[in-house]
Amino acid sequence: MKFPHAHRGVKLIFVAEIISIVVSILALISAIFVSIGSAEAAAATLLMVSGIVGIVVFVIQLVGLFQGARDSREFRIALWITLVGIIASLTYVILQNIDATKGLSPILFAVLTTVAAVADFLVVLCVLFGISNLADQLGDGEMSERGRRLAMYIVVIYLISLILGFIPGFSVYVNPGIRLLFSIFLIASAVLEIFIYVCTLIYLHSAIKMLEE
């Protein structure tokens, strides 16, 4: 095995992706409950559970990146980007829970959440490019090309998902009778997110087999 650390790292990230799909499905179910205006208590419970599971996913992914960073420059970059995302997320949580800072500009909070979201997105791309470069070193041109092609698809899907996720924010400006239509965009955004996870999961599974050689 030429890249044992990367192999262990990808396996951990693979596990994190599986759990992430579960979290996304829980978020999707919560969005459906909210959109139909029923079972709000159940939706709140699902969101709480998905948040707790999300922390577990983050820890597993962080360990995986740390392992992979010993064999791949892209994994090292992903590790640093992850730390930036952590700082943004923690800053957001701290500012939101301190009375003296709750009145800060909404733009600041929007920037922090955006930085955290973009960091997560860039980490996925770094992992894909890292595996592609490892595939090049192992002489596996097919895996290398698949990784780069998947990264391109994910960029396109991410932008579409981002737009769909923003649309529900304008629901307050429209007639309440058609607000349900806007919630559909939120559900569509969650479905696209799950699709990204599934595609990445399939590629990571192939990468694990490749790195075992």
Protein Blocks (a to p, Z undefined) as FASTA:
>chain_A
ZZlmlmmmmmmmmmmmmmmmmmmmmmmmmmmmmmnopaklmmmmmmmmmmmmmmmmmmmm
mmmmmmmmmmomklmmmmmmmmmmmmmmmmmmmmmmgmklmmpcfklmmmmmmmmmmmmm
mmmmmmmmmmmmmmmmnopaklmmmmmmmmmmmmmmmmmmmmmmmmmmmmmmpcfklmmm
mmmmmmmmmmmmmmmmmmmmmmmmmmmmmmmZZ
